[in-house]
Amino acid sequence: MAMMFEKEDALIIKVSPERVNELVAEGNGMEFNFTKKRFKEWVLIPLEFQDEYERYITEALTYAKSKKKK
């Protein structure tokens, strides 16, 4: 399953938990926790990185396809 949502200020994608941690550590992503519980495979990509949204969407789709094969 791959889902991408675009809020007013962020793109939300599903990627591996390791990738979420990388993006957050790099400052390119923010934890997604709309219920006060961290979603380990979801990350918000702020609007300031919108020039890279296509790359992030492709990454999310690739991740979803890899999970489907398992």
VMD Tcl script that builds the backbone (N, CA, C; Angstrom):
set m [mol new atoms 210]
animate dup $m
set s [atomselect $m all]
$s set {name element resname resid chain x y z} {
  {N N MET 1 A 0.838 -1.170 0.000}
  {CA C MET 1 A 0.000 0.000 0.000}
  {C C MET 1 A 0.887 1.240 0.000}
  {N N ALA 2 A 0.606 2.134 -0.878}
  {CA C ALA 2 A 1.316 3.416 -0.897}
  {C C ALA 2 A 0.273 4.514 -0.882}
  {N N MET 3 A 0.480 5.458 -0.031}
  {CA C MET 3 A -0.447 6.579 0.016}
  {C C MET 3 A 0.357 7.850 0.144}
  {N N MET 4 A -0.062 8.836 -0.566}
  {CA C MET 4 A 0.560 10.134 -0.458}
  {C C MET 4 A -0.550 11.148 -0.231}
  {N N PHE 5 A -0.399 11.956 0.755}
  {CA C PHE 5 A -1.357 13.008 1.040}
  {C C PHE 5 A -0.608 14.318 1.001}
  {N N GLU 6 A -1.240 15.315 0.486}
  {CA C GLU 6 A -0.601 16.620 0.526}
  {C C GLU 6 A -1.444 17.530 1.400}
  {N N LYS 7 A -0.882 17.895 2.533}
  {CA C LYS 7 A -1.516 18.881 3.395}
  {C C LYS 7 A -1.091 20.249 2.887}
  {N N GLU 8 A -1.543 21.266 3.537}
  {CA C GLU 8 A -1.159 22.614 3.141}
  {C C GLU 8 A 0.344 22.832 3.264}
  {N N ASP 9 A 0.960 22.155 4.213}
  {CA C ASP 9 A 2.361 22.430 4.487}
  {C C ASP 9 A 3.271 21.213 4.411}
  {N N ALA 10 A 2.760 20.062 3.944}
  {CA C ALA 10 A 3.602 18.868 3.911}
  {C C ALA 10 A 3.022 17.792 3.001}
  {N N LEU 11 A 3.905 16.950 2.524}
  {CA C LEU 11 A 3.543 15.736 1.802}
  {C C LEU 11 A 3.738 14.599 2.789}
  {N N ILE 12 A 2.797 13.681 2.874}
  {CA C ILE 12 A 2.902 12.560 3.799}
  {C C ILE 12 A 3.084 11.294 2.970}
  {N N ILE 13 A 4.175 10.569 3.243}
  {CA C ILE 13 A 4.457 9.352 2.481}
  {C C ILE 13 A 4.733 8.183 3.427}
  {N N LYS 14 A 4.608 6.979 2.874}
  {CA C LYS 14 A 4.912 5.766 3.622}
  {C C LYS 14 A 6.192 5.161 3.057}
  {N N VAL 15 A 7.184 5.031 3.929}
  {CA C VAL 15 A 8.471 4.431 3.573}
  {C C VAL 15 A 8.911 3.551 4.743}
  {N N SER 16 A 10.050 2.920 4.624}
  {CA C SER 16 A 10.513 2.034 5.700}
  {C C SER 16 A 10.776 2.822 6.984}
  {N N PRO 17 A 10.648 2.164 8.127}
  {CA C PRO 17 A 10.948 2.850 9.390}
  {C C PRO 17 A 12.369 3.424 9.421}
  {N N GLU 18 A 13.304 2.704 8.824}
  {CA C GLU 18 A 14.686 3.187 8.783}
  {C C GLU 18 A 14.783 4.479 7.978}
  {N N ARG 19 A 14.053 4.516 6.868}
  {CA C ARG 19 A 14.072 5.711 6.014}
  {C C ARG 19 A 13.398 6.885 6.722}
  {N N VAL 20 A 12.327 6.604 7.454}
  {CA C VAL 20 A 11.681 7.663 8.242}
  {C C VAL 20 A 12.703 8.273 9.193}
  {N N ASN 21 A 13.429 7.415 9.900}
  {CA C ASN 21 A 14.439 7.904 10.845}
  {C C ASN 21 A 15.504 8.736 10.143}
  {N N GLU 22 A 15.939 8.295 8.955}
  {CA C GLU 22 A 16.941 9.043 8.186}
  {C C GLU 22 A 16.427 10.426 7.811}
  {N N LEU 23 A 15.216 10.465 7.273}
  {CA C LEU 23 A 14.653 11.741 6.827}
  {C C LEU 23 A 14.483 12.715 7.991}
  {N N VAL 24 A 14.044 12.196 9.126}
  {CA C VAL 24 A 13.886 13.049 10.310}
  {C C VAL 24 A 15.254 13.541 10.781}
  {N N ALA 25 A 16.234 12.642 10.839}
  {CA C ALA 25 A 17.580 13.009 11.293}
  {C C ALA 25 A 18.228 14.037 10.363}
  {N N GLU 26 A 17.972 13.912 9.057}
  {CA C GLU 26 A 18.537 14.843 8.076}
  {C C GLU 26 A 17.835 16.200 8.093}
  {N N GLY 27 A 16.667 16.252 8.707}
  {CA C GLY 27 A 15.898 17.493 8.712}
  {C C GLY 27 A 14.999 17.646 7.497}
  {N N ASN 28 A 14.886 16.585 6.695}
  {CA C ASN 28 A 14.034 16.628 5.504}
  {C C ASN 28 A 12.624 16.127 5.778}
  {N N GLY 29 A 12.416 15.524 6.938}
  {CA C GLY 29 A 11.107 14.987 7.273}
  {C C GLY 29 A 10.760 15.240 8.727}
  {N N MET 30 A 9.476 15.078 9.015}
  {CA C MET 30 A 8.983 15.234 10.382}
  {C C MET 30 A 8.142 14.008 10.721}
  {N N GLU 31 A 8.182 13.599 11.985}
  {CA C GLU 31 A 7.395 12.445 12.404}
  {C C GLU 31 A 5.912 12.701 12.164}
  {N N PHE 32 A 5.208 11.660 11.756}
  {CA C PHE 32 A 3.765 11.733 11.561}
  {C C PHE 32 A 3.116 11.096 12.780}
  {N N ASN 33 A 2.397 11.880 13.551}
  {CA C ASN 33 A 1.795 11.371 14.782}
  {C C ASN 33 A 0.507 12.110 15.106}
  {N N PHE 34 A -0.464 11.993 14.241}
  {CA C PHE 34 A -1.671 12.778 14.451}
  {C C PHE 34 A -2.532 12.272 15.606}
  {N N THR 35 A -2.241 11.110 16.161}
  {CA C THR 35 A -2.977 10.608 17.327}
  {C C THR 35 A -2.082 10.555 18.566}
  {N N LYS 36 A -1.008 11.300 18.554}
  {CA C LYS 36 A -0.001 11.321 19.621}
  {C C LYS 36 A 0.805 10.031 19.673}
  {N N LYS 37 A 0.605 9.165 18.696}
  {CA C LYS 37 A 1.381 7.937 18.577}
  {C C LYS 37 A 2.149 8.022 17.262}
  {N N ARG 38 A 3.430 7.782 17.324}
  {CA C ARG 38 A 4.265 7.874 16.122}
  {C C ARG 38 A 3.921 6.743 15.156}
  {N N PHE 39 A 3.705 7.099 13.915}
  {CA C PHE 39 A 3.476 6.119 12.861}
  {C C PHE 39 A 4.841 5.791 12.279}
  {N N LYS 40 A 5.333 4.585 12.525}
  {CA C LYS 40 A 6.725 4.266 12.217}
  {C C LYS 40 A 7.060 4.247 10.729}
  {N N GLU 41 A 6.081 4.078 9.852}
  {CA C GLU 41 A 6.362 4.047 8.418}
  {C C GLU 41 A 5.880 5.296 7.681}
  {N N TRP 42 A 5.439 6.288 8.405}
  {CA C TRP 42 A 4.908 7.491 7.774}
  {C C TRP 42 A 5.751 8.696 8.155}
  {N N VAL 43 A 5.958 9.576 7.190}
  {CA C VAL 43 A 6.767 10.770 7.425}
  {C C VAL 43 A 6.169 11.948 6.660}
  {N N LEU 44 A 6.254 13.111 7.256}
  {CA C LEU 44 A 5.802 14.339 6.602}
  {C C LEU 44 A 7.009 15.020 5.979}
  {N N ILE 45 A 6.891 15.367 4.723}
  {CA C ILE 45 A 7.938 16.110 4.027}
  {C C ILE 45 A 7.431 17.550 3.899}
  {N N PRO 46 A 8.078 18.490 4.588}
  {CA C PRO 46 A 7.603 19.878 4.584}
  {C C PRO 46 A 7.577 20.512 3.190}
  {N N LEU 47 A 6.737 21.496 3.059}
  {CA C LEU 47 A 6.556 22.212 1.802}
  {C C LEU 47 A 7.867 22.789 1.268}
  {N N GLU 48 A 8.790 23.107 2.145}
  {CA C GLU 48 A 10.060 23.678 1.688}
  {C C GLU 48 A 10.844 22.713 0.796}
  {N N PHE 49 A 10.478 21.430 0.809}
  {CA C PHE 49 A 11.140 20.432 -0.038}
  {C C PHE 49 A 10.250 20.007 -1.210}
  {N N GLN 50 A 9.284 20.847 -1.566}
  {CA C GLN 50 A 8.336 20.471 -2.613}
  {C C GLN 50 A 8.995 20.214 -3.964}
  {N N ASP 51 A 10.144 20.794 -4.212}
  {CA C ASP 51 A 10.851 20.524 -5.466}
  {C C ASP 51 A 11.296 19.065 -5.550}
  {N N GLU 52 A 11.343 18.386 -4.413}
  {CA C GLU 52 A 11.762 16.987 -4.369}
  {C C GLU 52 A 10.585 16.027 -4.153}
  {N N TYR 53 A 9.367 16.539 -4.147}
  {CA C TYR 53 A 8.200 15.697 -3.884}
  {C C TYR 53 A 8.103 14.523 -4.860}
  {N N GLU 54 A 8.374 14.764 -6.118}
  {CA C GLU 54 A 8.271 13.681 -7.101}
  {C C GLU 54 A 9.204 12.531 -6.733}
  {N N ARG 55 A 10.401 12.856 -6.297}
  {CA C ARG 55 A 11.366 11.827 -5.888}
  {C C ARG 55 A 10.852 11.063 -4.666}
  {N N TYR 56 A 10.287 11.796 -3.706}
  {CA C TYR 56 A 9.761 11.145 -2.505}
  {C C TYR 56 A 8.548 10.262 -2.826}
  {N N ILE 57 A 7.711 10.706 -3.735}
  {CA C ILE 57 A 6.553 9.906 -4.143}
  {C C ILE 57 A 7.019 8.629 -4.829}
  {N N THR 58 A 8.004 8.745 -5.691}
  {CA C THR 58 A 8.560 7.569 -6.359}
  {C C THR 58 A 9.153 6.607 -5.337}
  {N N GLU 59 A 9.838 7.144 -4.351}
  {CA C GLU 59 A 10.417 6.316 -3.288}
  {C C GLU 59 A 9.321 5.572 -2.522}
  {N N ALA 60 A 8.221 6.254 -2.231}
  {CA C ALA 60 A 7.106 5.627 -1.515}
  {C C ALA 60 A 6.471 4.517 -2.351}
  {N N LEU 61 A 6.321 4.750 -3.638}
  {CA C LEU 61 A 5.749 3.724 -4.514}
  {C C LEU 61 A 6.668 2.508 -4.616}
  {N N THR 62 A 7.955 2.746 -4.696}
  {CA C THR 62 A 8.931 1.652 -4.736}
  {C C THR 62 A 8.863 0.840 -3.451}
  {N N TYR 63 A 8.750 1.520 -2.325}
  {CA C TYR 63 A 8.635 0.833 -1.037}
  {C C TYR 63 A 7.361 -0.015 -0.992}
  {N N ALA 64 A 6.272 0.537 -1.455}
  {CA C ALA 64 A 5.002 -0.201 -1.450}
  {C C ALA 64 A 5.087 -1.446 -2.325}
  {N N LYS 65 A 5.703 -1.317 -3.479}
  {CA C LYS 65 A 5.847 -2.471 -4.374}
  {C C LYS 65 A 6.716 -3.544 -3.737}
  {N N SER 66 A 7.744 -3.151 -3.017}
  {CA C SER 66 A 8.631 -4.131 -2.381}
  {C C SER 66 A 7.910 -4.872 -1.261}
  {N N LYS 67 A 7.017 -4.217 -0.570}
  {CA C LYS 67 A 6.259 -4.863 0.507}
  {C C LYS 67 A 5.215 -5.817 -0.052}
  {N N LYS 68 A 4.689 -5.500 -1.209}
  {CA C LYS 68 A 3.655 -6.323 -1.827}
  {C C LYS 68 A 4.196 -7.695 -2.218}
  {N N LYS 69 A 5.468 -7.770 -2.567}
  {CA C LYS 69 A 6.082 -9.022 -3.002}
  {C C LYS 69 A 6.279 -10.004 -1.861}
  {N N LYS 70 A 6.264 -9.520 -0.632}
  {CA C LYS 70 A 6.533 -10.390 0.520}
  {C C LYS 70 A 5.336 -11.224 0.878}
}
mol reanalyze $m
mol bondsrecalc $m
mol representation Tube
mol addrep $m
